[in-house]
Amino acid sequence: MADPDPDLAARLLDVSELHGDFVLSSGRRSTVYFDKFRFLARPDLLREVASAARRLLPDAVTHLAAPEGAATLLLSAVALETGLPMIVVRKEPKAYGTRTQVEGYPEPGASVALIEDVSTTGHQVERAARAIEAMGCTVALIVLALDRGGGAVLRETGYRVEAVASVSPPE
């Protein structure tokens, strides 16, 4: 695994950091917000973040996963870099069709790298990790494109976490 690229981290922060009055997904207020779409929607930065995420992956990983939402953009880019199959974890099991929460059908025993774009509390990522584990898989690593404090929470719950870029948690 490679160390995070400080130049890429600086560019991610530069392009995504906004100042104002924001309500975060946790419900907390913050004067700083990191708009993930400012790097996920730019092919040049998305490619670089995907490449950086790929370099963080352990060799034994057999599948990539992400919580449903914007992180699936990064998931797809990393999958194209690695050729690994993808898993998408819904917030809730689908109410129709297969009625499943974990899409992509990993085999029990799969070694999964869970990918998230921005994490402040770690709660959504932890829920996704628990759903993957309930399928009989192992979460070998959680990769955060931008760790805004969620990484520490996830490490406290026992997960191995790496980040492309990190910033201090919100006030």
C-alpha positions as CSV (number, residue, x, y, z in Angstrom):
1,M,0.0,0.0,0.0
2,A,1.1,3.5,-0.8
3,D,1.1,6.6,1.4
4,P,-1.6,9.2,0.6
5,D,-0.5,11.8,-1.9
6,P,-0.3,15.2,-0.1
7,D,-0.7,17.1,-3.3
8,L,-3.9,15.2,-4.2
9,A,-5.2,15.7,-0.7
10,A,-4.6,19.5,-0.9
11,R,-6.4,19.7,-4.3
12,L,-9.4,17.7,-3.0
13,L,-9.7,20.0,0.0
14,D,-9.2,23.1,-2.1
15,V,-11.9,22.2,-4.6
16,S,-14.5,20.9,-2.1
17,E,-14.2,23.1,1.0
18,L,-17.0,25.6,1.3
19,H,-17.6,28.1,4.1
20,G,-21.0,29.3,5.3
21,D,-23.7,27.9,7.6
22,F,-24.4,24.2,6.8
23,V,-26.4,21.4,8.4
24,L,-24.4,18.1,8.1
25,S,-26.0,14.7,7.5
26,S,-25.6,14.1,11.3
27,G,-27.9,17.1,12.0
28,R,-25.0,19.1,13.4
29,R,-24.3,22.6,12.1
30,S,-20.9,23.6,10.7
31,T,-19.3,26.6,9.2
32,V,-17.3,24.3,6.9
33,Y,-18.7,21.9,4.4
34,F,-16.9,19.6,2.0
35,D,-18.9,19.2,-1.2
36,K,-18.0,15.7,-2.5
37,F,-19.5,16.4,-5.9
38,R,-16.8,19.0,-6.5
39,F,-14.4,16.1,-6.9
40,L,-16.6,13.2,-7.8
41,A,-18.1,15.0,-10.8
42,R,-14.7,16.0,-12.2
43,P,-13.3,13.2,-14.3
44,D,-9.7,14.3,-13.7
45,L,-10.0,14.3,-9.9
46,L,-12.3,11.2,-9.8
47,R,-9.6,9.3,-11.7
48,E,-6.9,10.4,-9.3
49,V,-8.9,9.6,-6.2
50,A,-9.8,6.2,-7.6
51,S,-6.1,5.5,-8.4
52,A,-5.2,6.7,-4.8
53,A,-7.9,4.4,-3.3
54,R,-6.7,1.5,-5.4
55,R,-3.1,1.9,-4.0
56,L,-4.5,1.7,-0.5
57,L,-6.2,-1.7,-1.1
58,P,-4.8,-4.9,0.5
59,D,-3.9,-7.6,-2.1
60,A,-6.5,-10.0,-0.6
61,V,-9.5,-7.9,-1.3
62,T,-12.0,-9.7,-3.6
63,H,-14.8,-7.2,-3.8
64,L,-15.4,-3.4,-3.5
65,A,-18.4,-1.9,-1.8
66,A,-20.0,1.4,-1.1
67,P,-23.1,2.7,0.7
68,E,-25.8,3.7,-1.8
69,G,-25.5,7.3,-2.9
70,A,-22.7,9.5,-4.3
71,A,-20.0,7.1,-3.1
72,T,-21.1,4.7,-5.9
73,L,-19.5,7.1,-8.3
74,L,-16.1,6.5,-6.6
75,L,-16.9,2.8,-6.3
76,S,-17.4,2.5,-10.0
77,A,-14.2,4.3,-10.8
78,V,-12.1,2.1,-8.4
79,A,-13.7,-1.0,-9.8
80,L,-12.7,0.1,-13.3
81,E,-9.1,0.5,-11.9
82,T,-9.0,-2.9,-10.2
83,G,-11.4,-5.1,-12.2
84,L,-13.0,-6.2,-8.9
85,P,-16.8,-6.8,-8.6
86,M,-18.9,-4.2,-6.9
87,I,-21.4,-4.3,-4.0
88,V,-23.8,-1.5,-3.2
89,V,-25.3,-1.4,0.3
90,R,-28.8,0.2,0.5
91,K,-29.8,2.2,3.6
92,E,-32.8,-0.2,3.9
93,P,-33.6,-3.5,2.3
94,K,-35.5,-2.9,-1.0
95,A,-39.3,-3.1,-0.5
96,Y,-39.8,-4.9,-3.8
97,G,-38.2,-7.4,-6.2
98,T,-35.3,-9.2,-4.4
99,R,-36.0,-7.2,-1.1
100,T,-32.2,-7.2,-0.4
101,Q,-30.1,-4.6,1.3
102,V,-26.8,-5.7,-0.2
103,E,-26.7,-5.6,-4.0
104,G,-24.0,-7.3,-6.0
105,Y,-24.3,-10.8,-4.4
106,P,-20.9,-11.3,-2.7
107,E,-20.0,-14.9,-1.8
108,P,-19.7,-15.7,1.9
109,G,-16.1,-15.3,2.9
110,A,-15.4,-12.5,0.4
111,S,-12.8,-9.9,1.5
112,V,-14.4,-6.5,1.0
113,A,-13.0,-3.0,0.8
114,L,-15.7,-0.5,1.7
115,I,-15.4,2.9,-0.1
116,E,-16.9,6.2,1.1
117,D,-16.6,9.7,-0.3
118,V,-16.8,11.9,2.8
119,S,-17.2,10.7,6.4
120,T,-17.8,12.9,9.4
121,T,-19.5,10.6,11.9
122,G,-18.8,7.2,10.4
123,H,-22.3,6.0,11.1
124,Q,-23.5,5.4,7.5
125,V,-20.3,3.5,6.7
126,E,-20.5,1.4,9.8
127,R,-24.1,0.4,9.0
128,A,-22.9,-0.6,5.5
129,A,-20.0,-2.6,7.0
130,R,-22.4,-4.4,9.4
131,A,-24.7,-5.3,6.5
132,I,-21.7,-6.7,4.5
133,E,-20.6,-8.7,7.5
134,A,-24.2,-10.1,8.0
135,M,-23.8,-11.6,4.5
136,G,-20.8,-13.6,5.7
137,C,-18.1,-11.3,4.3
138,T,-15.2,-9.6,5.9
139,V,-14.6,-5.9,5.7
140,A,-10.8,-5.9,5.2
141,L,-10.5,-2.1,4.9
142,I,-12.6,1.0,4.8
143,V,-11.3,3.7,2.3
144,L,-12.4,7.3,2.8
145,A,-11.8,9.8,0.0
146,L,-12.1,12.5,2.6
147,D,-12.0,11.7,6.3
148,R,-13.6,14.5,8.3
149,G,-13.6,12.6,11.6
150,G,-15.5,9.4,10.7
151,G,-12.3,7.4,10.4
152,A,-11.6,7.7,14.1
153,V,-15.1,6.5,15.0
154,L,-14.7,3.6,12.6
155,R,-11.3,2.7,14.0
156,E,-12.8,2.7,17.5
157,T,-15.4,0.1,16.4
158,G,-12.5,-2.1,15.2
159,Y,-12.3,-1.4,11.5
160,R,-9.1,-0.7,9.6
161,V,-9.4,2.7,7.9
162,E,-7.3,4.6,5.3
163,A,-8.0,8.0,3.8
164,V,-6.9,9.8,0.6
165,A,-7.3,13.1,2.5
166,S,-8.1,14.0,6.1
167,V,-9.2,17.1,7.9
168,S,-10.1,18.0,11.4
169,P,-13.6,17.0,12.5
170,P,-16.3,19.7,12.4
171,E,-16.6,22.1,15.4
